[in-house]
Amino acid sequence: MPPCSRTIRPLSQVLAMRASGAKGPSAKRSEAQGPRGFSLPSADAPGNRGAPQATRPAKGAGRKPKGIVMGNRAVITTGERKIGLYLHWNGGRDTVEPLLRYCEFKGYRPPSSDDYGWARLCQVAGNFFGVTLSVGIMPYSDDKHMNPGDNGIYVIEGWRIADRVLPYERFVEQSSHDFDGMLRAFDEAMPERKRLGDLLDAEEIPASELEIGDEVWMSDFDGRWEHYPVVARSEKGTPLVARYDHDGDWGWNPNNRIESDTVLIVPRE
Protein backbone atom coordinates (compact mmCIF):
# COMPACT_ATOMS: atom_id res chain seq x y z
CA MET A 1 0.00 0.00 0.00
CA PRO A 2 1.61 3.27 -1.05
CA PRO A 3 2.20 5.86 1.66
CA CYS A 4 -0.53 8.43 2.05
CA SER A 5 -0.13 12.05 2.99
CA ARG A 6 -0.32 13.03 6.61
CA THR A 7 -3.82 14.39 6.04
CA ILE A 8 -6.50 12.03 7.29
CA ARG A 9 -8.90 11.14 4.49
CA PRO A 10 -12.09 9.08 4.44
CA LEU A 11 -11.59 5.60 2.98
CA SER A 12 -13.84 6.25 -0.01
CA GLN A 13 -11.78 9.32 -0.94
CA VAL A 14 -8.54 7.38 -0.64
CA LEU A 15 -9.85 4.63 -2.91
CA ALA A 16 -11.10 7.13 -5.47
CA MET A 17 -7.74 8.92 -5.51
CA ARG A 18 -5.97 5.64 -6.18
CA ALA A 19 -8.13 4.78 -9.18
CA SER A 20 -6.02 4.21 -12.30
CA GLY A 21 -6.40 6.56 -15.25
CA ALA A 22 -7.28 5.43 -18.77
CA LYS A 23 -4.44 5.01 -21.27
CA GLY A 24 -6.32 6.64 -24.06
CA PRO A 25 -8.47 5.57 -27.03
CA SER A 26 -7.55 2.23 -28.57
CA ALA A 27 -10.57 1.33 -30.64
CA LYS A 28 -12.64 2.74 -33.45
CA ARG A 29 -16.30 3.65 -33.18
CA SER A 30 -18.50 0.65 -32.55
CA GLU A 31 -22.22 0.03 -32.85
CA ALA A 32 -24.15 0.62 -29.61
CA GLN A 33 -24.93 -3.06 -29.14
CA GLY A 34 -23.86 -5.96 -26.98
CA PRO A 35 -20.87 -8.16 -27.80
CA ARG A 36 -21.44 -10.86 -30.37
CA GLY A 37 -22.83 -13.89 -28.56
CA PHE A 38 -24.74 -12.01 -25.88
CA SER A 39 -28.51 -11.94 -25.97
CA LEU A 40 -29.32 -8.42 -24.84
CA PRO A 41 -32.44 -7.51 -22.89
CA SER A 42 -35.29 -6.24 -25.02
CA ALA A 43 -37.56 -3.40 -23.98
CA ASP A 44 -40.34 -5.92 -23.37
CA ALA A 45 -38.30 -8.58 -21.57
CA PRO A 46 -39.61 -9.71 -18.17
CA GLY A 47 -37.52 -8.20 -15.43
CA ASN A 48 -36.21 -5.39 -17.61
CA ARG A 49 -36.52 -2.29 -15.47
CA GLY A 50 -36.46 0.21 -18.32
CA ALA A 51 -33.96 2.58 -16.71
CA PRO A 52 -32.56 5.40 -18.81
CA GLN A 53 -28.92 5.31 -19.81
CA ALA A 54 -26.31 5.72 -17.03
CA THR A 55 -28.62 4.81 -14.15
CA ARG A 56 -29.29 1.78 -12.05
CA PRO A 57 -32.57 0.05 -12.96
CA ALA A 58 -35.35 1.67 -10.98
CA LYS A 59 -37.60 -0.65 -9.03
CA GLY A 60 -41.03 -0.90 -10.51
CA ALA A 61 -40.19 0.80 -13.79
CA GLY A 62 -41.99 -0.49 -16.84
CA ARG A 63 -41.13 -0.78 -20.50
CA LYS A 64 -38.71 1.52 -22.25
CA PRO A 65 -40.21 4.95 -22.88
CA LYS A 66 -39.83 6.26 -26.41
CA GLY A 67 -36.67 8.22 -27.02
CA ILE A 68 -34.70 6.71 -24.10
CA VAL A 69 -31.68 4.55 -24.94
CA MET A 70 -31.84 1.09 -23.36
CA GLY A 71 -28.75 0.17 -21.43
CA ASN A 72 -25.43 1.75 -20.53
CA ARG A 73 -23.22 -1.08 -21.65
CA ALA A 74 -19.64 -2.13 -20.97
CA VAL A 75 -17.44 -5.22 -21.02
CA ILE A 76 -14.77 -6.08 -18.44
CA THR A 77 -11.87 -8.36 -19.36
CA THR A 78 -8.26 -9.01 -18.36
CA GLY A 79 -5.03 -8.66 -20.34
CA GLU A 80 -5.30 -12.28 -21.45
CA ARG A 81 -8.68 -11.55 -23.04
CA LYS A 82 -10.08 -15.02 -22.38
CA ILE A 83 -13.34 -14.03 -20.65
CA GLY A 84 -15.63 -11.04 -21.01
CA LEU A 85 -18.08 -9.86 -18.36
CA TYR A 86 -20.92 -7.85 -19.87
CA LEU A 87 -22.76 -5.12 -17.96
CA HIS A 88 -25.99 -3.97 -19.55
CA TRP A 89 -26.54 -1.22 -16.97
CA ASN A 90 -24.14 1.10 -15.16
CA GLY A 91 -21.20 0.51 -17.48
CA GLY A 92 -19.66 3.94 -16.80
CA ARG A 93 -16.29 4.28 -15.14
CA ASP A 94 -18.02 5.89 -12.16
CA THR A 95 -19.66 2.51 -11.44
CA VAL A 96 -17.00 0.09 -12.67
CA GLU A 97 -14.19 1.54 -10.53
CA PRO A 98 -16.21 1.40 -7.27
CA LEU A 99 -17.31 -2.13 -8.24
CA LEU A 100 -13.68 -3.23 -8.57
CA ARG A 101 -12.65 -1.45 -5.37
CA TYR A 102 -15.49 -3.08 -3.47
CA CYS A 103 -14.34 -6.53 -4.61
CA GLU A 104 -10.78 -5.64 -3.60
CA PHE A 105 -11.93 -4.47 -0.20
CA LYS A 106 -13.83 -7.72 0.29
CA GLY A 107 -10.54 -9.55 -0.18
CA TYR A 108 -11.64 -11.39 -3.31
CA ARG A 109 -8.96 -12.84 -5.58
CA PRO A 110 -8.91 -10.84 -8.86
CA PRO A 111 -9.91 -12.37 -12.22
CA SER A 112 -6.45 -11.63 -13.62
CA SER A 113 -4.95 -14.23 -11.26
CA ASP A 114 -7.81 -16.56 -10.30
CA ASP A 115 -11.00 -17.71 -12.02
CA TYR A 116 -12.88 -17.38 -8.73
CA GLY A 117 -12.49 -13.63 -9.21
CA TRP A 118 -14.93 -13.69 -12.12
CA ALA A 119 -17.50 -15.46 -9.95
CA ARG A 120 -17.18 -12.93 -7.14
CA LEU A 121 -17.31 -9.98 -9.56
CA CYS A 122 -20.50 -11.39 -11.11
CA GLN A 123 -21.90 -12.02 -7.63
CA VAL A 124 -21.47 -8.43 -6.46
CA ALA A 125 -22.79 -7.00 -9.74
CA GLY A 126 -25.74 -9.42 -9.80
CA ASN A 127 -26.69 -8.58 -6.22
CA PHE A 128 -26.63 -4.90 -7.10
CA PHE A 129 -28.81 -5.15 -10.22
CA GLY A 130 -31.14 -7.80 -8.87
CA VAL A 131 -32.54 -8.81 -12.27
CA THR A 132 -31.74 -11.65 -14.66
CA LEU A 133 -30.62 -9.84 -17.81
CA SER A 134 -28.17 -7.25 -16.50
CA VAL A 135 -24.94 -9.29 -16.27
CA GLY A 136 -23.52 -11.78 -18.76
CA ILE A 137 -20.28 -13.71 -19.15
CA MET A 138 -18.78 -15.46 -22.17
CA PRO A 139 -15.51 -16.41 -23.87
CA TYR A 140 -13.72 -13.34 -25.24
CA SER A 141 -13.30 -13.20 -29.02
CA ASP A 142 -11.61 -9.92 -29.94
CA ASP A 143 -11.95 -6.23 -29.15
CA LYS A 144 -13.93 -5.46 -32.30
CA HIS A 145 -16.68 -7.99 -31.66
CA MET A 146 -16.74 -7.64 -27.88
CA ASN A 147 -17.02 -3.84 -27.86
CA PRO A 148 -20.62 -3.10 -26.82
CA GLY A 149 -20.56 0.62 -27.59
CA ASP A 150 -21.71 2.99 -24.84
CA ASN A 151 -18.66 2.68 -22.53
CA GLY A 152 -16.48 0.22 -24.42
CA ILE A 153 -14.15 -2.28 -22.73
CA TYR A 154 -12.29 -2.17 -19.42
CA VAL A 155 -9.08 -4.20 -19.24
CA ILE A 156 -8.25 -4.90 -15.60
CA GLU A 157 -5.11 -6.01 -13.78
CA GLY A 158 -5.76 -7.02 -10.21
CA TRP A 159 -8.67 -4.84 -9.16
CA ARG A 160 -7.47 -1.81 -11.16
CA ILE A 161 -8.38 -0.59 -14.63
CA ALA A 162 -5.14 -1.05 -16.57
CA ASP A 163 -6.33 -0.14 -20.07
CA ARG A 164 -9.40 0.96 -22.00
CA VAL A 165 -10.87 0.13 -25.38
CA LEU A 166 -13.04 3.17 -25.93
CA PRO A 167 -16.22 3.00 -28.03
CA TYR A 168 -15.34 5.94 -30.26
CA GLU A 169 -12.99 8.88 -30.64
CA ARG A 170 -13.38 11.83 -28.27
CA PHE A 171 -15.24 9.61 -25.81
CA VAL A 172 -15.64 11.20 -22.36
CA GLU A 173 -15.68 8.97 -19.28
CA GLN A 174 -18.91 9.06 -17.30
CA SER A 175 -18.59 10.76 -13.91
CA SER A 176 -22.10 11.31 -12.59
CA HIS A 177 -22.14 8.73 -9.77
CA ASP A 178 -20.50 9.45 -6.40
CA PHE A 179 -17.70 6.98 -5.60
CA ASP A 180 -18.64 6.68 -1.93
CA GLY A 181 -22.31 6.36 -2.80
CA MET A 182 -21.61 3.50 -5.20
CA LEU A 183 -19.50 1.66 -2.63
CA ARG A 184 -22.40 1.86 -0.20
CA ALA A 185 -24.90 0.81 -2.85
CA PHE A 186 -22.90 -2.34 -3.58
CA ASP A 187 -22.62 -3.03 0.13
CA GLU A 188 -26.34 -2.58 0.78
CA ALA A 189 -27.11 -5.08 -1.99
CA MET A 190 -25.01 -7.80 -0.32
CA PRO A 191 -26.47 -10.31 2.16
CA GLU A 192 -26.49 -8.62 5.55
CA ARG A 193 -23.83 -10.85 7.12
CA LYS A 194 -21.51 -10.20 4.15
CA ARG A 195 -21.66 -6.40 4.26
CA LEU A 196 -18.67 -4.20 5.07
CA GLY A 197 -20.87 -1.80 7.00
CA ASP A 198 -18.97 0.64 9.22
CA LEU A 199 -15.69 -0.22 7.52
CA LEU A 200 -16.75 2.12 4.71
CA ASP A 201 -16.56 5.00 7.21
CA ALA A 202 -12.92 4.19 8.08
CA GLU A 203 -10.13 6.72 7.76
CA GLU A 204 -6.63 5.95 6.55
CA ILE A 205 -3.66 7.35 8.47
CA PRO A 206 0.08 6.59 8.61
CA ALA A 207 0.75 3.77 11.09
CA SER A 208 3.39 5.98 12.69
CA GLU A 209 0.61 8.33 13.86
CA LEU A 210 -1.38 5.66 15.72
CA GLU A 211 -2.22 6.50 19.30
CA ILE A 212 -3.11 4.27 22.24
CA GLY A 213 -6.85 3.69 22.07
CA ASP A 214 -7.18 4.02 18.30
CA GLU A 215 -9.38 1.29 16.84
CA VAL A 216 -7.65 -0.35 13.87
CA TRP A 217 -9.53 -2.30 11.22
CA MET A 218 -7.95 -5.68 10.40
CA SER A 219 -9.04 -8.44 8.01
CA ASP A 220 -9.34 -12.08 9.05
CA PHE A 221 -8.33 -15.01 6.84
CA ASP A 222 -11.93 -15.38 5.62
CA GLY A 223 -12.22 -11.74 4.55
CA ARG A 224 -14.21 -10.49 7.54
CA TRP A 225 -13.15 -7.18 9.07
CA GLU A 226 -13.00 -6.30 12.77
CA HIS A 227 -11.49 -3.37 14.62
CA TYR A 228 -9.16 -3.72 17.61
CA PRO A 229 -7.78 -1.10 20.00
CA VAL A 230 -4.12 -0.12 20.06
CA VAL A 231 -2.95 -1.10 23.54
CA ALA A 232 0.84 -0.88 23.48
CA ARG A 233 4.01 -0.60 21.42
CA SER A 234 6.81 -3.11 21.06
CA GLU A 235 10.39 -2.35 22.02
CA LYS A 236 10.95 -1.32 18.41
CA GLY A 237 7.95 1.02 18.53
CA THR A 238 5.61 -1.19 16.51
CA PRO A 239 1.94 -0.57 17.45
CA LEU A 240 0.22 -3.57 19.05
CA VAL A 241 -3.52 -4.22 19.08
CA ALA A 242 -5.60 -6.30 21.48
CA ARG A 243 -6.43 -9.06 19.03
CA TYR A 244 -4.90 -12.21 20.51
CA ASP A 245 -4.09 -12.17 24.22
CA HIS A 246 -1.30 -14.15 25.90
CA ASP A 247 -1.47 -13.28 29.58
CA GLY A 248 -1.27 -9.59 28.73
CA ASP A 249 1.72 -10.02 26.39
CA TRP A 250 0.40 -8.45 23.18
CA GLY A 251 3.76 -8.73 21.42
CA TRP A 252 3.76 -12.52 21.62
CA ASN A 253 1.48 -13.03 18.60
CA PRO A 254 2.70 -11.44 15.33
CA ASN A 255 -0.92 -10.94 14.25
CA ASN A 256 -1.19 -8.21 16.88
CA ARG A 257 1.54 -6.15 15.25
CA ILE A 258 0.79 -3.26 12.89
CA GLU A 259 3.62 -3.40 10.37
CA SER A 260 2.02 -1.75 7.34
CA ASP A 261 2.81 1.83 6.33
CA THR A 262 -0.81 2.93 6.64
CA VAL A 263 -3.85 1.67 8.54
CA LEU A 264 -7.61 2.05 8.54
CA ILE A 265 -9.09 3.28 11.79
CA VAL A 266 -12.49 4.00 13.24
CA PRO A 267 -12.83 7.84 13.01
CA ARG A 268 -11.60 9.52 16.16
CA GLU A 269 -14.19 11.44 18.15
C-alpha positions in Angstrom: 0.0 0.0 0.0 1.6 3.3 -1.0 2.2 5.9 1.7 -0.5 8.4 2.0 -0.1 12.1 3.0 -0.3 13.0 6.6 -3.8 14.4 6.0 -6.5 12.0 7.3 -8.9 11.1 4.5 -12.1 9.1 4.4 -11.6 5.6 3.0 -13.8 6.3 0.0 -11.8 9.3 -0.9 -8.5 7.4 -0.6 -9.8 4.6 -2.9 -11.1 7.1 -5.5 -7.7 8.9 -5.5 -6.0 5.6 -6.2 -8.1 4.8 -9.2 -6.0 4.2 -12.3 -6.4 6.6 -15.3 -7.3 5.4 -18.8 -4.4 5.0 -21.3 -6.3 6.6 -24.1 -8.5 5.6 -27.0 -7.5 2.2 -28.6 -10.6 1.3 -30.6 -12.6 2.7 -33.5 -16.3 3.7 -33.2 -18.5 0.6 -32.5 -22.2 0.0 -32.9 -24.1 0.6 -29.6 -24.9 -3.1 -29.1 -23.9 -6.0 -27.0 -20.9 -8.2 -27.8 -21.4 -10.9 -30.4 -22.8 -13.9 -28.6 -24.7 -12.0 -25.9 -28.5 -11.9 -26.0 -29.3 -8.4 -24.8 -32.4 -7.5 -22.9 -35.3 -6.2 -25.0 -37.6 -3.4 -24.0 -40.3 -5.9 -23.4 -38.3 -8.6 -21.6 -39.6 -9.7 -18.2 -37.5 -8.2 -15.4 -36.2 -5.4 -17.6 -36.5 -2.3 -15.5 -36.5 0.2 -18.3 -34.0 2.6 -16.7 -32.6 5.4 -18.8 -28.9 5.3 -19.8 -26.3 5.7 -17.0 -28.6 4.8 -14.1 -29.3 1.8 -12.0 -32.6 0.0 -13.0 -35.4 1.7 -11.0 -37.6 -0.6 -9.0 -41.0 -0.9 -10.5 -40.2 0.8 -13.8 -42.0 -0.5 -16.8 -41.1 -0.8 -20.5 -38.7 1.5 -22.3 -40.2 5.0 -22.9 -39.8 6.3 -26.4 -36.7 8.2 -27.0 -34.7 6.7 -24.1 -31.7 4.5 -24.9 -31.8 1.1 -23.4 -28.8 0.2 -21.4 -25.4 1.8 -20.5 -23.2 -1.1 -21.6 -19.6 -2.1 -21.0 -17.4 -5.2 -21.0 -14.8 -6.1 -18.4 -11.9 -8.4 -19.4 -8.3 -9.0 -18.4 -5.0 -8.7 -20.3 -5.3 -12.3 -21.4 -8.7 -11.5 -23.0 -10.1 -15.0 -22.4 -13.3 -14.0 -20.7 -15.6 -11.0 -21.0 -18.1 -9.9 -18.4 -20.9 -7.8 -19.9 -22.8 -5.1 -18.0 -26.0 -4.0 -19.6 -26.5 -1.2 -17.0 -24.1 1.1 -15.2 -21.2 0.5 -17.5 -19.7 3.9 -16.8 -16.3 4.3 -15.1 -18.0 5.9 -12.2 -19.7 2.5 -11.4 -17.0 0.1 -12.7 -14.2 1.5 -10.5 -16.2 1.4 -7.3 -17.3 -2.1 -8.2 -13.7 -3.2 -8.6 -12.7 -1.4 -5.4 -15.5 -3.1 -3.5 -14.3 -6.5 -4.6 -10.8 -5.6 -3.6 -11.9 -4.5 -0.2 -13.8 -7.7 0.3 -10.5 -9.5 -0.2 -11.6 -11.4 -3.3 -9.0 -12.8 -5.6 -8.9 -10.8 -8.9 -9.9 -12.4 -12.2 -6.4 -11.6 -13.6 -5.0 -14.2 -11.3 -7.8 -16.6 -10.3 -11.0 -17.7 -12.0 -12.9 -17.4 -8.7 -12.5 -13.6 -9.2 -14.9 -13.7 -12.1 -17.5 -15.5 -9.9 -17.2 -12.9 -7.1 -17.3 -10.0 -9.6 -20.5 -11.4 -11.1 -21.9 -12.0 -7.6 -21.5 -8.4 -6.5 -22.8 -7.0 -9.7 -25.7 -9.4 -9.8 -26.7 -8.6 -6.2 -26.6 -4.9 -7.1 -28.8 -5.2 -10.2 -31.1 -7.8 -8.9 -32.5 -8.8 -12.3 -31.7 -11.7 -14.7 -30.6 -9.8 -17.8 -28.2 -7.2 -16.5 -24.9 -9.3 -16.3 -23.5 -11.8 -18.8 -20.3 -13.7 -19.1 -18.8 -15.5 -22.2 -15.5 -16.4 -23.9 -13.7 -13.3 -25.2 -13.3 -13.2 -29.0 -11.6 -9.9 -29.9 -12.0 -6.2 -29.2 -13.9 -5.5 -32.3 -16.7 -8.0 -31.7 -16.7 -7.6 -27.9 -17.0 -3.8 -27.9 -20.6 -3.1 -26.8 -20.6 0.6 -27.6 -21.7 3.0 -24.8 -18.7 2.7 -22.5 -16.5 0.2 -24.4 -14.1 -2.3 -22.7 -12.3 -2.2 -19.4 -9.1 -4.2 -19.2 -8.3 -4.9 -15.6 -5.1 -6.0 -13.8 -5.8 -7.0 -10.2 -8.7 -4.8 -9.2 -7.5 -1.8 -11.2 -8.4 -0.6 -14.6 -5.1 -1.1 -16.6 -6.3 -0.1 -20.1 -9.4 1.0 -22.0 -10.9 0.1 -25.4 -13.0 3.2 -25.9 -16.2 3.0 -28.0 -15.3 5.9 -30.3 -13.0 8.9 -30.6 -13.4 11.8 -28.3 -15.2 9.6 -25.8 -15.6 11.2 -22.4 -15.7 9.0 -19.3 -18.9 9.1 -17.3 -18.6 10.8 -13.9 -22.1 11.3 -12.6 -22.1 8.7 -9.8 -20.5 9.5 -6.4 -17.7 7.0 -5.6 -18.6 6.7 -1.9 -22.3 6.4 -2.8 -21.6 3.5 -5.2 -19.5 1.7 -2.6 -22.4 1.9 -0.2 -24.9 0.8 -2.9 -22.9 -2.3 -3.6 -22.6 -3.0 0.1 -26.3 -2.6 0.8 -27.1 -5.1 -2.0 -25.0 -7.8 -0.3 -26.5 -10.3 2.2 -26.5 -8.6 5.6 -23.8 -10.8 7.1 -21.5 -10.2 4.1 -21.7 -6.4 4.3 -18.7 -4.2 5.1 -20.9 -1.8 7.0 -19.0 0.6 9.2 -15.7 -0.2 7.5 -16.8 2.1 4.7 -16.6 5.0 7.2 -12.9 4.2 8.1 -10.1 6.7 7.8 -6.6 5.9 6.5 -3.7 7.3 8.5 0.1 6.6 8.6 0.7 3.8 11.1 3.4 6.0 12.7 0.6 8.3 13.9 -1.4 5.7 15.7 -2.2 6.5 19.3 -3.1 4.3 22.2 -6.9 3.7 22.1 -7.2 4.0 18.3 -9.4 1.3 16.8 -7.6 -0.3 13.9 -9.5 -2.3 11.2 -8.0 -5.7 10.4 -9.0 -8.4 8.0 -9.3 -12.1 9.0 -8.3 -15.0 6.8 -11.9 -15.4 5.6 -12.2 -11.7 4.5 -14.2 -10.5 7.5 -13.1 -7.2 9.1 -13.0 -6.3 12.8 -11.5 -3.4 14.6 -9.2 -3.7 17.6 -7.8 -1.1 20.0 -4.1 -0.1 20.1 -3.0 -1.1 23.5 0.8 -0.9 23.5 4.0 -0.6 21.4 6.8 -3.1 21.1 10.4 -2.3 22.0 10.9 -1.3 18.4 7.9 1.0 18.5 5.6 -1.2 16.5 1.9 -0.6 17.5 0.2 -3.6 19.0 -3.5 -4.2 19.1 -5.6 -6.3 21.5 -6.4 -9.1 19.0 -4.9 -12.2 20.5 -4.1 -12.2 24.2 -1.3 -14.1 25.9 -1.5 -13.3 29.6 -1.3 -9.6 28.7 1.7 -10.0 26.4 0.4 -8.5 23.2 3.8 -8.7 21.4 3.8 -12.5 21.6 1.5 -13.0 18.6 2.7 -11.4 15.3 -0.9 -10.9 14.3 -1.2 -8.2 16.9 1.5 -6.1 15.3 0.8 -3.3 12.9 3.6 -3.4 10.4 2.0 -1.7 7.3 2.8 1.8 6.3 -0.8 2.9 6.6 -3.8 1.7 8.5 -7.6 2.0 8.5 -9.1 3.3 11.8 -12.5 4.0 13.2 -12.8 7.8 13.0 -11.6 9.5 16.2 -14.2 11.4 18.1 
